[in-house]
């Protein structure tokens, strides 16, 4: 997805007309669009005096080019200098910039997101924003836009290269767990079985977005102690499953024949639950040489479960193999 050329030119023109972060300009552009906003400022129909005051910058002055012509020249020159104008509507536009729309509070004036960002280099701006702190009209590897508060002389000078900036920290891969302190935790009352975590240092929705799709892990040593007969799924997965005879030997001290010895069936690959709000017995998903076998995780079937030894002994009821049609 990419903004149209007309919208990009209109935003480049507005960046030369308006003061950076002008809330009135941002609100007007959000309401009518950048192209219509430029047209309204040009014909004097803009609703606010602060907007019509920018009209003079659209007209040529002695020795200066009008803002619209200068913006078009900026866009033409940008391609040859490795610079591009990123605007809302482009796929790489960072959604976090919306957080810059703030109302007036006490002595702090209202502010608005930038109309666009001049970016140097091939890196995707949205990905770079995740690893850096966006300043006003600046981000890592972003060149300052040529926004002015006075007419610009023609011809425009070639853009100066940006000052060297420190390299952004390497993004943390999902395969590299990092510690995160939990500030608060509660169970979601509207979505049964779901939990809500509030991490230290996370104070907005945009900051929480960086955790999307990640897994929450805790050290094994910090897991709760389960009562007898309860097991973690991770402790069952990988256990070898042996089938024992349902009939005990007649003489307990007699030598055990090969027929009476437990036979290896396979290994547990998963535990299949019955589903939320559905009562029932979970199933061990056992990978065998003949396919997948589902074994109810019931005490009369799973007669011995020893996660430490990575072993589960089962007594299969008659007909269970036929029901699975896999063994």
Order of alpha helices (4+ residues) and beta strands (2+ residues): alpha-alpha-alpha-alpha-beta-alpha-beta-beta-alpha-beta-beta-beta-alpha-alpha-beta-beta-beta-beta-beta-beta-alpha
